[in-house]
Amino acid sequence: IVKQMKIIHKDGYSLEECLEFITIIYSNTLQSIMAIVKAMNTLNIGYGDPAQQDNARKLMHLADTIEEGTMPKELSDIILQLWKDTGIQACFDRASEYQLNDSAGYYLNDLERLVQPGYVPTEQDVLRSRVKTTGIIETQFSFKDLNFRMFDVGGQRSERKKWIHCFEGVTCIIFIAALSAYDMVLVEDDEVNRMHESLHLFNSICNHR
């Protein structure tokens, strides 16, 4: 939401700012395919091509040795091969049963474009990127002579104690919950549904004294 407000009301992202997202996008892509590969074992799903097991091992090895946020050709080739595997696709279809970035399918489907020489992230690429929010990040923008201050706060339970002073003197609160979370569980507690947690959080904010 904060990124969308910046694009709509603050002239969007400059070329330099877009380029800064490359490392985040590559990191998100690698994290996503690794999460799927790990879930293959957890969910007991076999590879469509047994040879992809070797690629899965190579993936994990490369992930430990490359510089974070980079995408060498050897790594991107392995990811592309894995992503085409029918077993990997079957595991991706069951993403609600494990933790997977919402952007996984978007980046993995477009990986060939993302690793082209001279790649510059598009606005959509930037919007899909995910960085865990810690602390509080403020964005200010104006719309129809009104000044807005938007706070991006960490959603994890451990981050919520930092929120309280953000609500001092506010005239309205826009509470946003992801519809995609209806069948997903928390990172911190795999027994708690994310949408139920959002409803509990909404209630606690509305009734806070």
Summary of the structure (lengths in Angstrom):
residues: 209
radius of gyration: 19.5
end to end distance: 27.2
largest distance: 61.1
contacts: 534
relative contact order: 0.13
helix: 55%
strand: 9%
